[in-house]
Amino acid sequence: MLRPFALCVALAATLSLPMAAMAQDRDQTLADIRQELSVLYVELQRLRGELNTTGAPLGSGASGDTLQRVDGIEAELRRLTSLTEEMQLRIDRVVSDGTNRVGDLEFRLCELETDCDIADLGDTPSLGGEPLTGAGPVAAPLPAPGGGTGGGAALAVGEQSDFDRAQAAYDAGNYAEAAQLFAAFTQTYPGGPLSAEAHFLRGEAEAAQSNWSEAARAYLDSFSGAPDAPRAPESLTKLGTSLGQLGQTEEACLTLAEVELRYPTSQSVFDARSAMAGLGCT
């Protein structure tokens, strides 16, 4: 009769950790929830194994208590599964809304450009570069500011030298040449690890010539292609200021307001606030 009692004690000790985890704060990340799901599945299987091997000697009280714990774990699994699905739906809605906004900005910029054909715009890629497949978007390896790859994806043959040539023109103040070289670079190496930086510097070269429409297009390409890149807050800020220069005050204010919402700890927040004040945003 001592063995069933010892087994109950062992079961109670085994269950203490997952039951404590259930009492934690509900505001968890998606990764935390998935990890907790894995732990709960393991504990559930372990409990079922114990029930299958202990046999009849367990009294009704001990057996009932264990079954109640199993039922509790199953209920928690259902709750966490529901919460995971809810969070995924929210992520998908954010990505969808962001993609639609980028597409709208591309359309508006195309209307402002004399040589832009709206029919050639095509579909706007999903924000972050990943389709909505039920998993959160995963950012591709991004370049370190200043041109290095930062240990990310391998560069194509000639990619670094072409980028350096364009940056040399920019550093020398040859902004028209730099803009052309960066535009050619992004067409030759689309989606490469230096692409977002190249779009941003093209925007800087165009802005230096007061070509605000082209600058806005470049900043938009930089931000939408890599919204998690180090340059993303600055790209979004300068997209807003470029729209302001084009007289698109409402769109500029909305874009600048997004900087603090998306990147609350970035230094670009102060630049965005200053630009909003200059535009009279409310």
C-alpha positions in Angstrom: 0.0 0.0 0.0 3.0 2.3 0.3 3.7 2.2 -3.4 0.5 4.0 -4.5 1.1 6.7 -1.9 4.7 7.2 -3.0 3.4 7.4 -6.6 0.9 10.1 -5.7 3.6 12.1 -4.1 5.7 11.8 -7.2 2.9 12.8 -9.4 2.2 15.9 -7.3 5.8 16.9 -7.5 5.8 16.3 -11.3 2.7 18.5 -11.7 3.9 21.4 -9.6 5.9 23.1 -12.3 3.3 23.1 -15.1 0.5 24.1 -12.6 2.7 27.1 -11.4 3.2 28.0 -15.1 -0.6 28.2 -15.5 -0.8 30.9 -12.9 1.7 33.2 -14.7 0.7 36.4 -16.4 -1.3 35.8 -19.6 0.6 38.4 -21.6 3.0 36.0 -23.3 4.8 36.1 -26.6 3.9 33.6 -29.3 7.2 31.8 -28.7 6.5 31.5 -25.0 3.1 30.0 -25.7 4.5 27.5 -28.1 7.2 26.5 -25.6 4.6 26.1 -22.9 2.4 24.0 -25.2 5.4 21.6 -25.7 5.9 21.3 -22.0 2.3 20.6 -21.4 2.2 18.0 -24.1 5.1 16.2 -22.5 3.6 16.4 -19.0 0.3 15.1 -20.3 1.9 12.1 -22.0 3.9 11.4 -18.8 0.8 11.4 -16.7 -1.1 9.1 -19.1 1.9 6.7 -18.9 1.7 6.7 -15.2 -2.0 6.0 -15.3 -1.4 3.1 -17.6 1.3 1.4 -15.5 0.1 1.8 -11.9 -2.8 -0.6 -12.2 -5.7 -1.1 -9.8 -4.0 -0.6 -6.3 -4.6 3.2 -6.5 -7.6 4.3 -4.4 -10.5 6.2 -6.0 -9.5 9.4 -4.3 -5.9 9.4 -5.7 -7.0 8.3 -9.2 -9.7 11.0 -9.3 -7.2 13.7 -8.2 -4.8 12.6 -11.0 -7.5 12.6 -13.6 -8.6 16.0 -12.5 -5.1 17.3 -13.1 -5.0 15.7 -16.5 -8.3 17.4 -17.3 -6.9 20.6 -16.1 -3.8 20.3 -18.4 -6.1 19.4 -21.4 -8.2 22.5 -20.7 -5.0 24.6 -20.5 -3.8 23.1 -23.8 -7.1 24.1 -25.4 -6.8 27.7 -24.0 -3.2 28.1 -25.2 -4.1 26.7 -28.6 -6.9 29.2 -28.9 -4.7 32.0 -27.7 -2.0 31.1 -30.2 -4.5 31.1 -33.1 -5.9 34.5 -31.9 -2.4 36.0 -31.8 -1.6 34.6 -35.3 -4.8 36.2 -36.6 -3.8 39.6 -35.1 -0.3 39.3 -36.7 -1.8 38.5 -40.0 -4.1 41.5 -39.8 -1.2 43.8 -38.9 0.8 42.5 -41.9 -2.2 42.8 -44.2 -3.0 46.3 -43.1 0.7 47.4 -43.4 0.9 45.9 -46.9 -2.2 47.7 -48.0 -0.9 51.0 -46.7 2.4 50.5 -48.6 0.5 49.6 -51.7 -1.6 52.8 -51.3 1.5 54.9 -50.9 3.1 53.3 -54.1 -0.1 54.1 -56.0 -0.1 57.8 -54.8 3.6 58.2 -55.6 3.0 56.8 -59.1 0.2 59.3 -59.7 2.8 62.1 -58.9 5.4 60.8 -61.3 5.0 61.7 -65.0 6.8 58.6 -66.3 5.1 56.0 -64.0 2.5 53.7 -65.4 0.1 52.4 -62.7 -0.5 49.2 -64.7 3.1 48.3 -64.1 3.0 48.5 -60.3 1.9 44.9 -59.8 1.0 43.4 -56.5 2.7 44.8 -53.4 4.8 42.2 -51.6 3.7 41.3 -48.0 5.3 43.5 -45.4 8.4 41.7 -44.2 8.8 39.8 -47.4 7.0 36.6 -46.2 3.5 35.4 -47.3 0.8 35.0 -44.7 1.1 31.3 -44.1 0.1 31.0 -40.4 3.5 31.8 -39.0 4.9 35.2 -38.1 7.1 36.9 -40.7 10.8 36.0 -40.4 13.2 38.8 -41.2 16.0 38.0 -43.7 19.6 38.6 -42.6 20.1 42.4 -42.9 23.2 44.4 -43.6 25.0 46.4 -41.0 24.8 50.1 -41.5 27.7 51.3 -43.7 27.7 48.5 -46.2 28.8 45.3 -44.5 26.7 42.2 -44.5 27.0 41.7 -40.8 27.4 37.9 -41.2 24.1 37.6 -43.0 23.4 36.2 -46.5 26.3 35.7 -48.9 26.8 38.5 -51.5 26.6 37.8 -55.2 29.7 38.2 -57.3 30.4 41.9 -57.8 27.6 43.0 -55.4 29.9 44.6 -52.8 32.0 46.3 -55.4 29.0 47.7 -57.2 27.6 49.0 -53.9 30.9 50.6 -52.9 31.1 52.3 -56.3 27.7 53.9 -55.8 28.5 54.9 -52.2 31.8 56.4 -53.3 29.9 58.7 -55.7 27.5 59.6 -52.9 30.3 60.4 -50.5 31.9 62.5 -53.1 28.8 64.6 -53.5 28.0 63.3 -57.0 24.3 62.8 -56.1 22.9 62.4 -59.6 25.5 59.7 -60.4 25.0 58.0 -57.0 21.2 57.9 -57.5 21.6 56.2 -60.9 24.2 53.7 -59.5 22.1 52.8 -56.5 19.0 52.4 -58.8 21.0 50.1 -61.1 22.2 48.2 -58.0 18.7 47.5 -56.7 17.6 46.3 -60.1 20.6 44.0 -60.5 20.5 42.6 -57.0 16.8 42.7 -55.9 16.2 41.5 -52.4 19.9 41.2 -51.6 21.4 41.8 -48.2 22.4 45.3 -49.2 19.2 46.2 -51.0 17.5 48.1 -48.2 20.6 50.2 -47.6 20.9 50.9 -51.3 17.3 52.1 -51.5 17.9 54.3 -48.5 21.0 55.9 -49.9 19.3 56.4 -53.3 16.6 58.3 -51.3 19.3 60.4 -49.7 20.9 61.2 -53.1 17.5 62.2 -54.6 16.6 64.3 -51.5 19.9 66.1 -51.9 18.7 67.2 -55.4 15.2 68.0 -54.1 13.8 65.2 -56.2 11.2 64.5 -53.5 9.0 62.1 -55.5 12.0 59.9 -56.4 13.3 60.2 -52.8 9.9 59.1 -51.3 9.8 56.1 -53.7 13.3 55.1 -52.6 12.6 55.5 -48.8 9.4 53.5 -49.3 11.2 50.7 -51.0 13.8 50.6 -48.3 11.2 50.5 -45.5 8.8 48.0 -47.1 11.6 45.7 -48.2 13.1 45.4 -44.7 10.8 46.8 -41.9 13.0 45.3 -39.2 16.3 46.7 -40.6 18.4 49.2 -38.6 17.6 51.8 -41.3 13.8 51.2 -41.2 12.9 53.9 -38.6 14.9 56.5 -40.5 13.5 55.3 -43.9 9.9 55.7 -42.6 10.7 59.1 -41.1 12.2 60.4 -44.3 9.4 58.9 -46.3 7.0 61.1 -44.2 9.1 64.2 -44.7 9.4 63.6 -48.4 5.6 63.3 -48.6 5.4 66.6 -46.7 7.7 68.2 -49.3 5.3 67.0 -52.0 2.4 68.6 -50.4 0.8 65.3 -49.2 0.4 66.6 -45.7 -2.2 64.2 -44.5 -0.3 61.1 -45.7 2.9 62.6 -44.3 1.4 63.0 -40.9 0.1 59.5 -40.9 3.4 58.1 -41.9 5.4 60.1 -39.4 3.0 59.0 -36.6 3.8 55.4 -37.5 7.4 55.9 -36.5 6.7 56.1 -32.8 4.1 53.3 -33.0 6.5 50.9 -34.7 9.8 51.9 -33.2 9.1 53.6 -29.8 12.8 53.3 -28.7 14.4 54.6 -31.9 16.1 58.0 -32.1 14.1 58.6 -35.2 11.0 59.2 -33.0 12.4 62.7 -32.1 13.0 63.5 -35.8 9.4 62.4 -36.7 7.9 64.5 -33.9 9.8 67.5 -35.1 8.7 67.0 -38.7 5.1 66.5 -37.5 5.3 69.8 -35.6 6.7 71.6 -38.7 3.8 70.2 -40.8 1.2 71.2 -38.2 0.1 67.6 -37.7 -2.6 67.1 -35.0 
